[in-house]
């Protein structure tokens, strides 16, 4: 569905004072076009049109940006591509770089832009509040906080009705750890290998990826357990996942039975019985693992695991930082797709469409346990601007049927990507729900060994040259992550699939040489 406002004259929707680039929606600069021309006729999908003209870039020169970054910003190598993208402006599902090149954004700033870059309604809400009141702190009330809290609470099932606002997913998960320990009077917390729950000193203990592990102690009291990955793990079959696309691994299970789930539950029990105390504080789980490459668990696994955790006095925490707010299509929250009711839900990223905000939602009983344990507050959590933006995001999701769009366009795209898996030996797995998709690259489907890092880099770079931005993830950085803003259309999804197919063809041609 395309909202009515997108058909309005641009002058009625957006006011800008800076000079314009003369042509509408530039797609490729000369150098950019040259790099694509070399690909061959079969590798030049036509970019869908857009009705937006970006401002002319008038800031730092590209080389100066690189110099400042090298001298004054974090030395951790985080940017994609040998020549990092210098982005200048965004509009809905589109991004524009400093040269005016247009890109279809299928990563959303790491699963963060939910309703579209600079969505007019969200922009208007932010601008209005910026002119009225920025900050109060928690010791004073403002009506937007209460209005937004009521809206957000209405979207969660009973008894998840008490909200603590923070500023990031790491902060939210850090607070959820504190809540679980305060309520349970225990310390041990369990999470999956391959999980990402944040990069604070405490949440690093929950994040089980090698680049996030330090030689010094972090995240005391945290224990990892096997990730029930039905593609890369020891067990998996053709009926395991809650997805339109299953693995290529075969099994003898009936459609309503999953032996892989039972095997992974035995591993989970083994961790509880050998590595944890007699009582535990909690269990953190992403409904679908994000950074690990959109890994899905066997159907029924989380429900059984939640029961085992609660038998030991632990709380069950759903990390909805990447899965929440309708991205999965079939449900508003990822935990609902597993048929479970968590004790605590954490959320960030899509909650603010790119504005730094997050939340922890729990029960009155658990909230009371925290309040009795310490005087907790957050200076910027729930500030007026954040609440105005968060409220506008919820309204847009509902008014523009973005959850339904995620289901329809996401399923369409998943099935298209699955066709590429059948066509190319190096596409090992396609998985996901709605607009959260993982494409795992392998040397071959039999060994399932990850495609070498350099080869994945080349495919990634080729997609960028054709105007498509996608993400990366997985234990070996071998999985492409697809998570566009929820406003995308089927023609844009088709373009993304064609670009990816063209990049795969290029790669196979390079191999042949």
N, C-alpha and C positions, 0 to 999 in steps of 0.2 A: 504494500500500500504506500502510495506517495502522498504525504500530507499536503493539504491545500495550499499552505503558505509557500511551498516550493514552486507553485505556478504563478505567484505574484510577481509583478515587476521588481527587479532587484532593488531599485531605489526606494521602494516601500519597505524592504526587509532589512536593509543594512546601510548605515551611514558611515563613510570613511572620508577623512580629510587629506590623506596622503595621495601623491600622484599615482596614476594607474599605469600598468603595462598596457600599451595600446591594443594588443590583440586579446581576444577572449580566450580564457582557459588554454594557455600555452601548453602543449603536450611534450615537446622534446626540443632541446637546444640543438645547434648544429652538430656539436661533438656527440651529443646524446644520440642523434639520428644516425650518425655515421656508425656508431658502435652497433646499433640495431640492424642497419643495412647489411652488415657483414654476416648476419645470421642466416640469410637465405629467405626465400619467399614463404616457406612454410612456418617460419618462426616469427612472424610479425602480426600478432593479433591486433585488431583495431581497438584502440582505447575508446570506451563509451564516452559520450559527450558530458559536459557539465556546464551549468549556467552561471558560473562564478568567475570573476576577474580579480586576480590578486593585486595587491599594492606592489609598486616597484620597490625592490630591495635597495635600501640606501644606508646600510650599516657597515660593519667591519668587513674588510676584504677577507676572502677565504683563507689565504696564507696567514693573515694576522690572527684569525680565529684559532688556527692550528698552533701558532706560536704561544698565544695566551693559554691555551689548554695545556700545552706541554709545560709551561712555566708555573702556572698557578692552580690548576685543577688536579683532581685525584689521578695519580699515576696508574691506577687500576685500569687495565685495557677493557673498556666496556662497550665502545662504539662498534657497530657493524661496519664491514667493508674496509678495504685498504684505503680508500678515500672516503672518509666519513661523510654522510649526508649532512649538509647545513640547511636545515629547514627554516622557512621564513613565515609561512602562513598556512592555516588549515580552514577547510570548509566542509562540514559534514563528513563524508567518507574520503575526502580528497586532501592531499598535502601538496605544498609547493615549496621548492627549494629556492636558494638565493638567485639562481639563474632563470627562474620562472618555469622550470620543468615540473610537470604534474605527475603525481603518483597516486595510485589507489591504495589506501591504507588498509591492509589486512592484518595489522598487528595492534592497532589502537593504542599505541604508546604502552605496550605490554598489558593488554587486556583492560585498559583504563578508560578509554573514550567509549562510553556506552551509547549515547544518543546522537553522536556526531560532533565533530570539531566545531566549536563556536556556534552551537545551535542557537538560533535567534531567540527562542524563549528563555533559554538558560542565560544567554548573554544579557538579555533585558532584565532578568531577575537580579543578576549580579550587579549590573550598572545601577539599578535603582537602589539596591541596598548599600552600595558603596557611597552613594550620595546622602545616605540617611544615618547609618551607624555601623561602624566596623567591628568594634570590640567592646565587651563588657566584663569578661572573665566570669567565673562560676559564682562569685559572691553577689552578683546582681542578676535579676531576671530580665529576659526580653521575650516578647510574644512569639517570635519566629521559632525559638527553641522548642516551645511547648506545642506549637502547631505542627512542626515537623516531626517531633517525637510521636505525636498521636497518629500521624499519617503512616510513619514507618512501622509502629507497633501493630497497626491494623493489618499489615501484610504478613505478620508472623502468627503461627498458631499459639493457642494457650498451652502452657503458662509463660511463654517467652514474651514478656511485656515490659521489662525494665531495661532501659537503654543507657549506656555510658558512651559518650562521644569522645573520640580521639582524632588524631591527625594522619595516621598511616596504618597500613596493615600490620607492620611490625609492632607498632604501639598497641594495636588492638589485641594481637595474639599474646603479647607480653602481659597485658592486663588479664586476659583469659587464663593464662598460666597461674597468675596470682590468685584469681578467683577460685580456681579448682583446688589449689592448695589450702586456701583459707577455709573453704567449705568442707573439704574432705579430711582436713588435719593430717594429710599425707603429703609426700614429696614426689614420688616417682610418676613420671608422665611418659607415655609411649607414643611414637609416631612412626610412619612408614619410611623405609629406605626410599630415597628419591624424592621425599617430600620437601617442600619449601614453605616455611611458615614465618619467614622474616630474617632480618640480619642484625637484630639487637643482640646484646651479650647473652640474654636469656633465650631468645627464640633461635639462636644459632644451634642450640642443643636439639631443637626439633627439626631443623633443616638438614637433611641427610644427603648432601651432595658433596663430592670430594673438594671442589673449589671453596666450599664454605667451612671446611674443617681446619682448625688451627692446631699447632703443636702444643698450645697451652690449653688449660681447662676452660671451657665455656659451657653454659647451659647445664649446670649441675642437676642431677636427678632425672636426666632424660635418657630414654632407651629406645633404640630403633628395632623394628621388626620387618620381616620380609614384605615387600610390596607385592600384592596379588596381581601381578601384571600378566594377563593371559596371552600376550604375544611374546614377550621376552623372558618371562619367568619359566620355571620348570613344568608348569601345568597350564593348559589352556585348550580351548576347542572352538567349535563352530556355533555354539549357542550361549556363550558366556555373558556377553555384554548387553547392556541396555542401549543399543545403538542400531541404526538402520544398516550398519556395516559390521560384519563379524571378522574374526581373524581367518587366515587361510589354513590354520592348523585344524586338523580333523579330530573328531572324537566320536565315541559311541553313545554319548549322553542323549537322553530324550530331551525335547525342547524345554520341558519344565523341570529338568534336573541338571545339576552341574557338579560333576565329580571334581573339577578343578577348584570350585569354591570349597568343597569339603577338605581338600588337601591343604589349601591355604589357611583354612580355619585351624587345622591341626598345627600348622607352623605358628599361628598366632597364640594358640593355647600353650605351645612349648615355650614361647617367649614369656608369657605371663607366669608360667610355672617354674621357670629357671632363672630369669633375670630380674624379676620384680619382687617387691616386698609383699607381705600377706595382704596389705591394703595399699591401694594406689590412689593418686590424685586424679588422673584423667588420661584420656586418649584423644589426640588431635588427628583429624582426617580432612583432606580436601575431597569433596564429592567426586571430582575428577582431578588428578594431579596436573598442575599447570606447568611448572618449570621442567618437570620430568618428561614433558612431551605429550600432554593430554592423555595420560594413562587412565584407563577405566578398569574397575574391579569387576569380578564376577557378580552377577545378580544375586542378591541375598547375603553377600558377604558382610556388608556394614551392619545390617540388622543383627546378625548373629554375633559379630564382634562387639557391638554396643552392649548386648546382653551379658557377655563374658566380663566386660569391663565393670559393669554395674554390680555384678556379683562380688567384685573385690572393693566396692565402695567408691569407685572412680566415676568422674563425670565425663560425658561424651561431648566433644567440642567439634562443631562443623566450621571449617575455615572456608567461608564463601567469598573470599577476597577476589577470586577470579571467576567463580561460577555463578555468583548471585545476580539478581536484578533482571531475570528473564533471559539471560544469555543462552541457557540450555534449551529454551523453547517450550518444552513440554510442561515445565513448572517454573515458578518464579525463583525458587531456591533449589540449589543442587541437592540438598539433603532430602527434599521431597521425592526426588527420583529414586531414592533408595528405600522409601517407605519407613523412614526413621524420624524420631523426634529428639534432637540434641538437647543437652542441658544448657549449652552456651553456643551462640552463633557469632562469628566475627565477620566483618565486612569492610571493604575499602574499595579502591580503584573505581569501578563503575558507579559507586554511590554518588560521586561528585563530578563524573564526566571529565576528569582530569584535574579538578580542584582538590587540594590536599585535605581530605577528610576521611573519617572511618568511624566505626561503631562496634560496640560489643553489646549483644542482647542476651539477657538471661532471665531467670525466674526471680520472683520476689524473695524467695527463700535464700537463693545463692547470693543475690545482691545484699541481703541483710548480713550474711556471713562475712562478706568483704567489709561492709561498713562497721561491723563490730571488731574487725581485726586492725584496721588502720584508717586514717583520715585521707582518703584518696580524692584527688582532684586533678584536672587537666586544664592548664591556663587557656589554651586556644580551642579545646574541644567544644564543639557546638556553638562556635561563634556566629554572630548574625549573618555574615556573608556566606559561610558554609551552609547554614540552615536554609537560606534563601535559594541557594543553588541546589541543594539536595532536594528540596521540595519541588522545584521546577523540573528536575530530572524525573522524579516519580510521576509528575503530571504528563510529561512528554511520553514516557513509556506507555502510559495508559491511553492517552489521546491518539497516539500514532500507531497503536497496536504493535509495538516493537517486539514484545514477547512472541506474539503470533508470527511476526515477520521472521524472527530468529528460527522458529520451528520450520516454517515453509521454505525459506531461502537456504537455511542451513542443511536441511534434509536433501534438498535439491543438489546442493554443492557436494555434500558427502557422497552421494551416489555417483556424481560425475568424477570425483577423485578416485572412487573405488574402481571405476573403469580404467583409470591410469595404472592402478595397482595391477590389474589383470593384463595390462599392455606391456608394462616395463618390469623386468626382473629385479631392478634395484629399488623399486617401491615395495617395501616389505609389508607395511601395514598402514591402513587408513582407519581412523577411529574418531569417536567423539559424538557429541549431541549438539543440536542447534548450531550456534556460531562459535563453537569451541572444538576445533578439529586438529588432530595430529597426523602427520604423514612421516612415517619412519623409514629412513633410507638404509638399505642393506647392500652387502656385496652380492648376496643371492638369497632367495627365499628359503633354501634348505638349511644353510648354516645360520642364517639370521645375524651374521656378524655385521657390525655397523659399517656403513660406507665410510671410507677414509675421510678424515676431517677436511683435507684439501679439496676433495671432489665435491663434498657438500658445499664448501665455500664457493666453488665455481658456479654451481647451480643457483645458489643464493644471489650471487652477483649478477647472473644473467637475468634473473627475475627483476632485479632492480633496474637494469638497463632497459627492460621492456615496460617499466612503469608500475611495477607491483612491489609493494613492501610486505614481506612476511617475516615471521619471527623464527627463532631457533630454540631448541631445548633438548632434553634427554641427557642421560648419564654420559654420553659421548658426544653431545652436541650434534647428534645425527638426525634429529627429528625437526621437521618444519612445523611451526605452530601457526594456525590460522584463527584469527579472532578479530574480524572487522567490526566497526561500529554497527549497531543493530539496525541502522537505517538503510543498509545496502539493498540493492535490487537483484533480481535474477540475471539480467544482462551483465551486471558488474561481476556477479559470481561466475558467469560463463567466461567472461574475459579473464578472470584470475585462473580458471582451470586451463584455458588455452595458453596463457603465458607459461604456466608451470609445465604443461606438456611440451611447449616449444623449448623450454630450458632443458628438459630431459632429453629431447631429441638432439640438441646441441651437445649435451654431455656424451651421449652414445656415439655421436660422430667424432668427438675428440678421442674417445676410447679406441674407436676403429682405426684411427691414424697411428 
